[in-house]
C-alpha cells in the first residue's frame, strides 16, 4: 500500500488505475493483477516509475509484473467455488 501512496504523488493517472487492481508482493516481485488489457497497458507505461518507488521503499532490484486478469483466490475452497460459478474475483470485505 505504501507504493500506492508514492505512486499517487508521482503518477496520479497510473495511481487511479492501480488503486483498483489487486496486487501481491513476495519480497522481491510486485505482481499487479490489472483485470483488463487496457489497465495493463496504462500501468506498463509507468513500470519504471513503480520500480523506482519500490527501490525508494528499500526493496532493491524489485521486479514488477503486470498480469491481465484477476488475482487468483488464496484458498482452495474459494478456487473451487469460483470454478463452479464459472469464474469471478475473490473480494475482501
N, C-alpha and C positions, 0 to 999 in steps of 0.2 A: 504494500500500500504506500510505502514511502516513495517508491519510484513514481507513483501516480501524482503525488503532490509536486515533485520536482518537474514532472512532465508537463503539468498544468502551467508552471512558470515559464517553461522553455518552448513548448509546442502545444498551445491550447487546442488547436484543431485536432491533433492526434489524441490529446487527452480526452476530448469529448467522445471519441470512438473507443479508446482503450478502457475508459471507465465502465463501459457497458459490457466489456469482454471478461470472460473468466481467464484466470492465469494460474500458473503453477511455478514455483521456484524450488529447485532441488539443491541449491547451494552453489551451483556453477552455471546453470542454464535457466533462463527465464523463458517459459513457454506461454505464449499468449494465444488463446483459442478465439479466433476472430468471428466465428459464426458464419460470415459471408465473405465471398471473394473480394467484394468491394472494400470491406473493412480491412482485409489483409493487405490490399494494395495501398491503402492510406497509411497503415501502420508501417509497412515496409519502407515508405518514404522517410520515416523518422527512425529507422532501425539504428543508425549511427548515433543519434541523439540519445536513444534509450540505452545503448551500450555505454555511452559516456556517463549517463546518470547512474548506471549500476556501478561503474568504477568510482564515482564520487561518493557512493554509499559504502565503499570498502570492499566491493566484490571485483577483484582484479580478474581480467580475462574472462568475464562473463559472456556467455553466448546468448543470443536472443533468437528464438524460433517463433515464427508466427504460423499457426496452423488453421486452415479453413475447417470449420466445424465446431461442434460443441465439446466442452470438456467432458472426458469420459467419467462415468459415475465412479465414486470412490468405494462403494460397497458392491459386493457381488449380488446381493439381493436387489439393489436398485438397478443394476445392469440387467437382471432377469426381468424385472418389471418393465423396463424400457423396451426390452426385446419383444415382450408380449404385446406391448402397446404400439409397436411399430416405430419406435424411436422417441426422441424427446430430449429434454435437458433437465439435469438434476438442479434443483434450486435449494438455497438455504434460507430459511425464514428466521 
